[in-house]
Amino acid sequence: MDLSAITENLPLYLSGAQTTFELLLISLGLGLAFAIPLAVLRTLPQRWIWGPIWFYTYIFRGTPMLVQLFLVYYGLAQFEWMQQSTLWPYFSSAWFCACLTFALNTCAYTVEIIAGSIKALPAGEIEAAKSLGMSRWVMLRRIVLPSALRRALPAYSNEAIFMLHGTSLASIVTIMDLTGAARQVNSTYYLPFEAFITAAVFYFLLTLSLVGLFHLAERRWLRPLMAR
């Protein structure tokens, strides 16, 4: 193994790791922010409300994220109305398209995770809240969502890790993330094993950090459920 090339390009890998982390943070943040209200609407009995949300999650969970990224970054660019619209400066940006695609993708999975947790809430918790005279909004804010988000935490941690690995697709649209750094090192030095094993080590360390953070969160917020 030729480690000298890796040592020389460590700043490139560190920069790629920072880009990967920023992509992950933006995608998870936007995805979760939109997923929570959509998940609440997803559990309502009215079909005209939950139907479009179900269709959105079905499409994004049923197609590869790489295809979604190509459609957003390359597909929309072929339409003249998009090139002449005020949105073109955003959709001509690889960074914006990658963040949008990743956020829409993780939002679809997160909606189903949280909606499933809401539907799985014990009936006793709802009945106890009603017996105290809570309104629907107060019950949603103080009982339903906190309890559902706690129960969704283990499943959401897996989604966050999958999203971290999914950000590697950003390199295909010219973003210099961890995978992009490895590809550049490989194309320069023709050392595929060293280049990509280094990227794998960085991804492993990021994954390990995520797992540790979620374990701390589960230990804190799932403690009331474990006590039962």
URBEL-V248937 format. One record per residue. N is the residue number from 0. D_LAST is the distance of its C-alpha to the last C-alpha in whole Angstrom. Layout:
BEGIN
N&D_LAST ; N&D_LAST
END
This chain:
BEGIN
0&53 ; 1&55 ; 2&52 ; 3&55 ; 4&54 ; 5&51 ; 6&51 ; 7&54 ; 8&51 ; 9&48 ; 10&49 ; 11&49 ; 12&45 ; 13&44 ; 14&45 ; 15&44 ; 16&40 ; 17&41 ; 18&42 ; 19&39 ; 20&36 ; 21&38 ; 22&38 ; 23&34 ; 24&33 ; 25&35 ; 26&34 ; 27&30 ; 28&31 ; 29&33 ; 30&31 ; 31&28 ; 32&30 ; 33&31 ; 34&28 ; 35&26 ; 36&29 ; 37&30 ; 38&26 ; 39&26 ; 40&29 ; 41&29 ; 42&26 ; 43&29 ; 44&30 ; 45&34 ; 46&35 ; 47&38 ; 48&35 ; 49&33 ; 50&36 ; 51&37 ; 52&34 ; 53&33 ; 54&37 ; 55&36 ; 56&33 ; 57&35 ; 58&38 ; 59&36 ; 60&34 ; 61&37 ; 62&39 ; 63&40 ; 64&39 ; 65&43 ; 66&44 ; 67&43 ; 68&44 ; 69&47 ; 70&47 ; 71&46 ; 72&49 ; 73&52 ; 74&51 ; 75&51 ; 76&54 ; 77&57 ; 78&57 ; 79&60 ; 80&58 ; 81&55 ; 82&57 ; 83&59 ; 84&56 ; 85&55 ; 86&51 ; 87&54 ; 88&53 ; 89&49 ; 90&50 ; 91&52 ; 92&50 ; 93&48 ; 94&45 ; 95&45 ; 96&45 ; 97&42 ; 98&40 ; 99&40 ; 100&40 ; 101&37 ; 102&35 ; 103&36 ; 104&34 ; 105&31 ; 106&31 ; 107&31 ; 108&28 ; 109&26 ; 110&27 ; 111&26 ; 112&22 ; 113&21 ; 114&23 ; 115&21 ; 116&18 ; 117&19 ; 118&20 ; 119&16 ; 120&14 ; 121&13 ; 122&16 ; 123&14 ; 124&14 ; 125&17 ; 126&18 ; 127&17 ; 128&19 ; 129&22 ; 130&22 ; 131&22 ; 132&25 ; 133&24 ; 134&27 ; 135&26 ; 136&27 ; 137&25 ; 138&22 ; 139&22 ; 140&23 ; 141&20 ; 142&17 ; 143&18 ; 144&19 ; 145&17 ; 146&14 ; 147&16 ; 148&17 ; 149&14 ; 150&13 ; 151&17 ; 152&17 ; 153&17 ; 154&20 ; 155&22 ; 156&22 ; 157&24 ; 158&26 ; 159&27 ; 160&28 ; 161&30 ; 162&32 ; 163&33 ; 164&35 ; 165&36 ; 166&38 ; 167&40 ; 168&42 ; 169&43 ; 170&46 ; 171&48 ; 172&49 ; 173&50 ; 174&47 ; 175&47 ; 176&44 ; 177&43 ; 178&44 ; 179&47 ; 180&48 ; 181&48 ; 182&50 ; 183&52 ; 184&52 ; 185&53 ; 186&56 ; 187&57 ; 188&57 ; 189&57 ; 190&54 ; 191&51 ; 192&49 ; 193&49 ; 194&49 ; 195&46 ; 196&44 ; 197&44 ; 198&42 ; 199&40 ; 200&39 ; 201&38 ; 202&36 ; 203&34 ; 204&34 ; 205&33 ; 206&30 ; 207&29 ; 208&29 ; 209&27 ; 210&24 ; 211&24 ; 212&23 ; 213&21 ; 214&19 ; 215&19 ; 216&18 ; 217&15 ; 218&14 ; 219&15 ; 220&13 ; 221&10 ; 222&9 ; 223&7 ; 224&5 ; 225&5 ; 226&4 ; 227&0
END
